[in-house]
Amino acid sequence: MNESLYIVIPVYNEAENITQTVEEWYSVVRDHHGNGMSRLLIVNDGSTDETVSLLDDLMADRPLLHVLNKVNGGHGSAVLAGYRYAVEHNADYVFQTDADRQVPVSEFPEFWRRRVKYDAVIGSRPCRGDGAFRKFAEDVLRMSLIVNFNVSVPDANAPFRLMKASLLEKYLPEIPADYILPNVLLTAFFAKYHENICFRKIPFLAREQGKSSINLLSLTRIGFKTFGDFRKFKKTM
């Protein structure tokens, strides 16, 4: 296979998960080497625990592993930094997931198979293991997309998605570098402009190790900011 694949994983203080995450996803990028141009791209968002030293050790014998270090700016800015890096380095496909291992790596092959028919394959989480409030927040996001952009999607923000780099490149200039929910906006853009996408149901398990950096208060703040942002984007679409 000559198609290059960049797997983008943002991390912040994931010392408890990072070794197993890298081991699992490195095997995927190794199998989809794209003539040696594929990469497992870890975007370190200013971690203050042992994540950085562990990544240094992991890179020693993994030539397809690359770590992009940045100042802490939140999950959204880390995701965008990874997307832009992948596009700038001529990736053919970009896949994004998180380091918390809430979606099994075994779900990836079906996403990869579907790339032949679709320009983006996005995860859909009908059942969530991370609590009722997270499910409620996702439902609010989906309703907001209906209200503001007149699009209905089964999942707006799933951190498990495969996209053609050319499709990403088309919409990345519309999103500020520090935007808090870039995957939601990308989903809205793809649906609004009738891009060739599909949604694939995935399991979403409870986090086994580590602690999420997003709590109830931060989710509430994100929600209020998102409503305002969506109104601004609506005027430009």
N, C-alpha and C positions, 0 to 999 in steps of 0.2 A: 504494500500500500504506500503510495507516494504522497498522500494527503497528510499534512502536518497538523498535529493536535496540540493545543496548549490547554492544560488543565489548570485553572486558576482557583487557588484556595486562599482566602484571606484568613489571617490568624492574629489573635491578640491574647496573650497569656494562656496558651494551650499546651503547656508543658506536659500535662497528663495525657493528652491525646496525640501530640504531634508525631511521635515515633511510629505509632501504628497507622496513623493517617498517611504518612509518607510511604510507609511500606506497602500499604494497600494500593494507593494510587500510582506509585512508581511502576508497579507491575503493569498497570494499564497503559501508561504512556510509553513504556518500553515495548509493549506489544503493538503499539500504533506509532512506530518510530518515525514514519514519514521521511525516509532517507536520512535519518539522524537529525531532523529539524524540529521534532516534537519536544516539548518541555513540560515538566511538572513545575509550575510557577507558584511558589508560596509567597504571598504578600504579607510581610510582617509589619503590622500596624503599630509599631512602637511598643512591643511587648516589654514588660519589666520583670518577668519571671525567667525561668531557665529555657524558654522557647528558643532564644537565639543561639545559645551554646549547643543545644541539642541539634538544631538545624545545621550548625557548622560541622558537627560530627557526621551527620547524615549525608552531607554533601561530599564527604571525603571519597566515597566509593560509588557515587551515583552521578555520573556525568550529565544526565538529563534533568537533574534537579537544579533549579535556579531559585535563589531567594532574593526578593526585592524588598529592601528595608526602607521604611518611610516613617515620618513623624506621625504620631497617633492622630488620626482624624476621623475615626469611626469606620464601621463596617462598609458603609456605602462608598466612602472615598477609597478604601482599600480595593474593593471590587472594581471600581472604575480605573484605578491605577493598573490593575492586572489586565483588564480588557484593553486598555490603550497600549500597554507594553506588548501584548500578544499581537495586536493589529500592526503595530510599528515593526515587529519582527517577522512579519509575513506569514503568520499562522493562516492555515486554511479553515480550521475549525477551532472554536473556543468553547470549552466546557467549564462551568462554574459549579463548585460545591463548597460546603463549609467543612471545618476541621472537627466538628463535634460528632461526626459519624452517626448522625441520626437517619441518614439514608444509606442502606447497604451498597457497597461498591458493585455488588452483583446486579444492580439495576442498570448499570451503564451500557452493557452490550446491546440491549434493545433500543436505547437512545441512539447508539452509533448506527445500528441497522437502519433506523428510520431517516438518517441523514440523506439517503438516496432519494426519498420522496419529499422531504421537507427542508426548509432553510433554517428552521429552529424547532427544537423539540423541548418542551417545557414541562417540568414536573407538576403534578397536581396531587394535593394531599387531602383526600377525603376524610382520613382519620389522622389525628395528630396526638403524639405522645408527650407534647410539651405543655399541656394544660389548656383549660377552657378559655382563659383570657387571651392566649395567643390565637386560638381559633376565632374568638370574637374579633380581635384586631384584624385578622385576615378578612373576615366577612365585612368589616367596615371599609377596608381598603377596596374590596371588590365593588361594594355599593358606591363608593366615591368615584370609581372609574365609570360606572354606569351614569351617574349624575353629571360628571364633568366632561367625559369623553364619549358617552353613548356607546360604550363597549362592555360586553359581558364576558367574563372569563372565569374558568373554574378555580384558578389560583393565580394571584397577581405577583406574588413575591417568592415563589419557591426557589430555594438555593440549590437547584439541581436542574441545569439547563445546558443544552448543546446548541450552539449557534454558528452559522457560517460567519467567518470573519468579515466578509464583504457586507453582510447584513448589519453587523455591529458597527462597522465603519460608517455606514449610512446615517446612523442615528446618534452615535457618540458625540458629535459636535453640538447637538441640541441639549446636552446634559452638563451642568456645571461640574467641575472637578471634585467639589466637596459635597455633591448632592447626597442626601441621606438614604434615599431608597431608589437607586438607579434601576434595579431589576423591575420595580413596579412601573416606572416610566417606560422602560423598554417594552414590557408586556403591553402597555397601553398603546405605544406607537405601532407595534407589530399588528395588533388587532385593529386599531383605527384605520390603518392604511392597507389593510387586507393583505399582509404579507403571508407567505406560504408557511404556516406554522401549524403545529398540533400540540395537544396536551396529553401527557401520559401519566396515568395514576401510579403513584409510588407510595410505599410505606414510609411513615415518618415516626421514628422511634423516640423514646425518652432519652435524654442525654445520660450516658452512663458515668462519664468522668468529667471533671472540670466543672466550671461554673460559667453560665452565660453572663456576658457583660451588660445585657439588656434586662432591666427590671421593670416593675409596674409603672414607676414614676417616669422612667425614660420612654417607655412605650406611649404613655399618655402625652408627653411632650411631642414625641414624633408624630402622633396622630394629629394634634392641633396644627403643627407646622405643615404637615402634608396637605391638609385641606386648603391652606392658603397658597401653597405652591401649585397645587393642581389648578386653582383658579387662574393663576398667572400663565401656566402652560396652555390652558384652554384658549386664552386669547391669541396665542401665537400659532395654534394648530389650524 
